[in-house]
Each structure stands twice: as structure tokens, then as C-alpha cells.
């Protein structure tokens, strides 16, 4: 497993290179979430151990939030990490990086893991409840099935 700080730094820097501007904080958290989910889809394992909190606009990693605010997501990550997870990163960037942050927030609001963690919390309030990685696995399995069905339809 990798350090979440390395994965967040990679996303932060790749976005800057690919789009020529700094990623906004909300989008960073969403792409980090989709990277975790995509890792489970492709490898059956999470890419990092840390858990998200179920904030009102979707999954948030509070440690990454602090690093974003103080501008410390500029650490170069080992090429071995980039190479090992290239397919995961590429799917996440190809699918989600060009979407606006509010659209990504809407997508995460439809995820079982976020809804389960938010159960009983008013929609306009933040909370510090953790999103269980096994619940992200449930969402990953759902996406995997959709992709298989789509592939069968297209053949």
C-alpha cells in the first residue's frame, strides 16, 4: 500500500501538468476517492490505508486538506508508484478530471459508502464519520459489474 500523501501529490501535480492550472481542493478529494475506488476495481486492493470522512460535499481526507492549504503537495513521488498504478490513474483522469467539482460531488453523493456513513446526518452539516473502505469495495463491485455489462452490450 502507498502513502495517501504520495497519491494526493501525484494527483495534484498531474492535474497541474495536464490542465495548466491548480486543482481546487474539492476536486482533489474527489479524484483521490475515485483513485481508491478504481484501485479496488482493478487490483481488488485499496491503494492506501487511510479512510475518508463523509463530509457534506462528499469524501474528504482531512490530512490532505491541511497539506493542500499549506501548499505541501509538491513532493515528487517515486516513478515506481507512477508506473505501478498508471492504469488506475489514467482511468481516473480520463473519466473524472475534466468534470467540474460540483458534478464530482454529485457522483460521490450517489455512492453507497458515502450515503451509509452519512446516515442520520442532516445534509447541510459536516461530520467526521469515517467511510469504511469495505463500503467503498461495495461501490467498486457495482462499477465493475456495470463495466462488464456495458462491455457485453458493446460486443
Secondary structure, DSSP 8 states (H G I E B T S, - for coil): -B-HHHHHHHHHHHHHHHHSS---HHHHHHHHHHHHHHHHHHHSS-SB----EEETTEEE-HHHHHHHHTT-------HHHHHHTHHHHHHHIIIIITS-HHHHHHHHHT-HHHHHHHTTS-TT-----B--HHHHHHHHHHHHHHHHHHHHHH-
